Structure formats: C-alpha cells, structure tokens
Amino acid sequence: MATIEHSAILKAPPERVFALLEQVEDFVDYSDLIQAIDSLGDARYRWHVHAVGMDWTFDVAITERRPPEMLAWESLDGVRNQGCYRLTPVAEGTQVAFSLTYAIHNRLLEKAVTRAARPLVGKVSRQILERVEARL
C-alpha cells in the first residue's frame, strides 16, 4: 500500500474548518482538477476529475464523520483507496492532516502510479486547504 500525506495549519477553529470540509460538493470550487462532484445519497459521491490529460470518474463513500476531528472516506470502485482529514486545535488555529492510502496489486504499476499521483494529489490537497482557508 502507498500513502500520500499533507498537512497545513489554517487560522480558524476546528469547527469552522470541519464545516467547510464536510461540504464535499464544494470541493469542485477548491481545485482546478476537480470538474464536478455529484451526491449519490447516503454519504456517497461521484467525483469527476481531469488530470494528466484524462478524465477520471470514481465513487467514494464517507465512512466516518466525527465533527470537528475527522472526516474519512473510501473508494467504492476503481483504484482501492481510503483517506481522511484529521483536525487538531493548535495555538495558530487548526492543524489539518490529510492522508490517502491506496493499493494497486502490481508493484511496478503501483510505483508508476505513485510517481504520477503524489504530485497530483499533493497539488489538489494544497489547493483545497488554501481555498478552504480563503473562505474562512
């Protein structure tokens, strides 16, 4: 399994940060790579992403929601993955830790995907947190 992690400190209390992060459909406004996010009901979403010159569609489900500490999800199809945002109060506001773990059952393919995915996921994660902070 491969893991991609990113963290940032946002200058707002965890409750305000969590309130924005749990509005999954709004992530389309937070990253240039996210084209659309459709709610499928029951805390499930279909993401439409354009990256590396291709369109990608995948479904995810929120698996754990603990305001204002954690929001976790996992894929329902495509590349098996799961991730979460963990929010921790700090003197400056809120530390937001993003973690995404995925598994591809071919080590060579996983290495290639990791080389491509790490910068893309990192970019999306940074964009999301920067734009969430701008909305606070």
C-alpha positions in Angstrom: 0.0 0.0 0.0 1.2 3.5 -0.8 0.4 6.6 1.3 0.3 10.3 0.4 0.2 12.8 3.2 0.0 16.5 3.5 -0.7 18.9 6.4 -1.3 22.6 6.9 -2.2 25.0 9.7 -5.4 27.0 9.0 -6.1 30.2 11.0 -9.5 29.2 12.2 -11.0 26.9 14.9 -11.6 23.2 14.0 -15.4 23.6 14.0 -15.2 26.2 11.1 -12.7 24.2 9.1 -14.7 21.0 9.5 -17.9 22.7 8.5 -16.3 23.6 5.1 -14.5 20.2 4.6 -17.8 18.2 5.2 -19.4 20.1 2.2 -18.0 17.6 -0.3 -19.8 19.0 -3.3 -18.0 22.4 -2.7 -14.6 20.7 -3.4 -15.2 21.5 -7.0 -14.6 25.1 -6.1 -11.4 24.2 -4.3 -9.3 22.6 -7.0 -8.7 23.2 -10.7 -8.5 19.5 -11.3 -12.0 18.6 -9.9 -14.6 19.1 -12.7 -17.7 18.0 -10.7 -18.9 16.1 -7.7 -22.3 14.5 -7.7 -24.1 13.5 -4.5 -25.4 9.9 -4.8 -27.1 9.9 -1.4 -26.2 8.0 1.7 -22.9 10.0 2.1 -21.7 8.7 -1.3 -20.3 11.0 -4.1 -19.2 10.6 -7.7 -16.1 12.6 -8.4 -15.2 13.8 -11.9 -11.5 14.8 -12.2 -9.4 15.9 -15.1 -5.7 15.1 -14.6 -2.7 14.2 -16.8 -4.8 14.9 -19.9 -7.5 12.4 -19.0 -10.9 12.4 -17.4 -11.4 10.2 -14.3 -14.7 9.3 -12.6 -14.8 7.4 -9.3 -17.3 6.9 -6.4 -16.4 7.4 -2.8 -18.3 7.0 0.5 -17.9 8.9 3.7 -17.0 6.2 6.2 -16.5 8.2 9.4 -17.6 11.7 10.3 -16.6 13.0 13.8 -17.0 16.7 13.9 -14.7 18.6 14.3 -12.0 16.0 14.5 -12.1 13.7 11.5 -13.7 13.1 8.1 -12.8 9.8 6.4 -13.8 8.1 3.1 -13.1 5.1 1.0 -13.4 4.3 -2.7 -16.4 2.3 -4.0 -14.8 1.5 -7.3 -11.6 1.9 -9.3 -8.3 2.0 -7.5 -8.8 0.9 -3.9 -8.2 3.8 -1.7 -9.1 5.4 1.6 -8.3 8.7 3.2 -9.1 11.1 5.9 -8.8 14.7 7.2 -7.7 14.9 10.9 -8.2 18.2 12.5 -6.3 19.2 15.7 -6.6 22.5 17.5 -3.3 24.4 17.8 -2.4 27.8 19.0 -2.5 29.2 15.5 -5.9 27.7 14.6 -6.3 24.2 13.3 -3.7 21.7 12.0 -5.3 19.7 9.2 -3.6 16.4 8.3 -4.6 14.8 5.0 -3.8 11.1 4.4 -4.6 9.0 1.4 -3.7 5.3 1.2 -4.2 3.2 -1.9 -3.4 -0.2 -3.2 -2.6 -1.5 -6.7 -1.8 -5.2 -6.8 1.0 -4.8 -9.2 4.2 -3.4 -7.7 5.6 -1.9 -10.9 2.3 -0.3 -11.7 2.0 1.0 -8.1 5.4 2.6 -8.3 4.5 4.3 -11.6 1.1 5.5 -10.3 2.8 6.7 -7.1 5.3 8.8 -9.1 2.4 10.4 -11.1 -0.2 10.5 -8.2 1.9 12.0 -5.5 2.4 15.4 -7.1 -1.2 15.5 -8.4 -2.8 14.5 -5.1 -0.4 16.9 -3.3 -1.5 19.7 -5.6 -5.2 19.0 -5.1 -4.7 18.7 -1.3 -2.8 22.0 -1.1 -5.4 23.8 -3.3 -8.3 22.5 -1.2 -6.7 23.6 2.1 -5.6 27.0 0.6 -9.1 27.7 -0.7 -10.8 26.5 2.4 -8.6 28.9 4.4 -9.6 31.7 2.0 -13.3 31.0 2.7 -12.8 31.1 6.5 
